[in-house]
Amino acid sequence: SLVGSVILVQIAEVRSKARDAQRERDIKTLQDALAIYVVNNRTYPVSNPSVALTGLDPVSQELLNKETLPKVPLDPFNYNNYRYIYASVDGSTYLLTYYLETNTITGKPAGEHTATP
């Protein structure tokens, strides 16, 4: 039915918005952990080339081992482009890359986004 289809579309939209809000919270959590890490270690974890944060990758393990995070957040989908990607060539700065599904985060269209210190 048409009503059922409309309801399913609305539910999917609400879920997409919720995943994007979670992504923004996760990136902030990662930035906070990296801020603690750099204060304690005078450098960011080096990862060249970039690495998808999985909880088991070297950067995730470093953040967990240095107790800057109790658990590494993962993208709600965690596949294809929907992963949190970390890169730091020399430890002086970093680049986190992530994707949003919707245009509902103020000032951020759907697609690729980056975060730095």
ChimeraX attribute file (.defattr): number of C-alpha atoms within 10 A of each C-alpha:
attribute: neighborCount
match mode: 1-to-1
recipient: residues
	/A:1	5
	/A:2	7
	/A:3	8
	/A:4	9
	/A:5	10
	/A:6	11
	/A:7	11
	/A:8	12
	/A:9	12
	/A:10	12
	/A:11	12
	/A:12	12
	/A:13	14
	/A:14	12
	/A:15	12
	/A:16	17
	/A:17	18
	/A:18	15
	/A:19	18
	/A:20	22
	/A:21	15
	/A:22	16
	/A:23	22
	/A:24	16
	/A:25	13
	/A:26	18
	/A:27	21
	/A:28	13
	/A:29	16
	/A:30	22
	/A:31	18
	/A:32	14
	/A:33	19
	/A:34	22
	/A:35	16
	/A:36	18
	/A:37	20
	/A:38	15
	/A:39	10
	/A:40	12
	/A:41	10
	/A:42	12
	/A:43	17
	/A:44	24
	/A:45	24
	/A:46	19
	/A:47	16
	/A:48	12
	/A:49	9
	/A:50	17
	/A:51	18
	/A:52	23
	/A:53	21
	/A:54	18
	/A:55	16
	/A:56	12
	/A:57	11
	/A:58	16
	/A:59	23
	/A:60	22
	/A:61	17
	/A:62	17
	/A:63	22
	/A:64	17
	/A:65	11
	/A:66	15
	/A:67	13
	/A:68	19
	/A:69	20
	/A:70	11
	/A:71	12
	/A:72	19
	/A:73	20
	/A:74	19
	/A:75	21
	/A:76	15
	/A:77	10
	/A:78	13
	/A:79	11
	/A:80	6
	/A:81	16
	/A:82	20
	/A:83	21
	/A:84	23
	/A:85	17
	/A:86	25
	/A:87	21
	/A:88	20
	/A:89	15
	/A:90	13
	/A:91	15
	/A:92	13
	/A:93	16
	/A:94	23
	/A:95	16
	/A:96	21
	/A:97	20
	/A:98	21
	/A:99	20
	/A:100	22
	/A:101	17
	/A:102	17
	/A:103	13
	/A:104	15
	/A:105	14
	/A:106	6
	/A:107	6
	/A:108	12
	/A:109	14
	/A:110	13
	/A:111	13
	/A:112	13
	/A:113	12
	/A:114	14
	/A:115	14
	/A:116	12
	/A:117	12
